Amino acid sequence: MAHLARTSSSSLGSYLAEHGREPREEYDWSGYCMLHVLSYLEERDVDLEQSEFDAESAAINKVHDLTVLITPAHKRFLDQLDPAGHREAELAAHFEEMGLDFEESGTAGLDGLRLLRDSISELRDDQVLLLRIG
């Protein structure tokens, strides 16, 4: 995948079109919201941006917007991704601190947590979740 990213944007896109699939749920918020969900999680020692594919991720990120490769190893964070363990007001405060202040920001954060938890929980051992923000 990293080789494809270095050769051309269309090569990676073609590969993903052939081998990838869209998530079951749509995320109807801005990519910036997901970016802030990732930073919110990182502040709580849930780092979804690091994996055994760091080199591939770095190669993809040289060509594309922020792309995170999430693997089945990240299932260890499923409990911490459960939206029930987070308060909407806490997410909204984080979004505001990051400069993204809007009325439904807490809901956007909870939706992001739900999408991440559900998508990661469905990963098979031979799958990777490609999260592209941009």
Residue pairs with C-beta under 8 A, 6 or more apart in sequence:
1 12
1 15
1 56
1 60
2 55
2 56
2 57
2 58
2 59
2 60
3 59
4 11
4 12
4 15
5 11
5 12
5 56
5 59
5 60
5 62
5 63
5 64
6 59
6 62
6 63
9 63
9 64
12 60
12 63
12 64
16 130
20 130
23 115
23 118
23 119
24 118
24 119
24 122
25 114
25 115
25 118
27 33
27 34
27 111
27 112
27 115
28 111
29 108
29 111
29 112
30 100
30 108
31 65
31 133
31 134
32 100
32 133
33 95
33 100
33 105
33 108
33 109
33 112
34 112
34 131
34 133
35 66
35 133
36 94
36 95
36 98
36 100
36 109
37 91
37 108
37 109
37 112
37 113
37 116
38 48
38 49
38 68
39 94
39 98
40 91
40 94
40 109
41 47
41 48
41 77
41 80
41 81
41 113
42 48
42 49
43 94
44 80
46 77
46 80
46 81
48 68
48 70
48 74
48 77
48 116
48 131
49 57
49 68
51 57
51 69
51 70
51 71
51 73
51 74
52 71
52 73
53 69
53 71
53 128
56 69
57 67
57 68
57 69
60 67
60 69
61 67
64 132
64 134
65 132
65 133
65 134
66 132
66 133
66 134
67 130
67 131
67 132
67 133
68 130
68 131
68 132
68 133
69 128
69 129
69 130
69 131
70 116
70 119
70 120
70 123
70 128
70 129
70 130
70 131
71 123
71 128
71 129
72 120
72 123
72 124
72 125
72 127
74 120
74 123
75 120
75 121
75 123
77 120
78 117
78 120
78 121
79 85
81 113
81 116
81 117
81 120
82 113
82 117
83 110
83 113
83 114
83 117
86 109
86 110
86 113
87 106
88 106
88 107
88 109
88 110
89 106
90 106
91 105
91 106
91 108
91 109
91 110
92 105
92 106
92 109
94 109
95 101
95 102
95 105
95 106
95 108
95 109
96 105
116 131
119 129
120 129
123 129
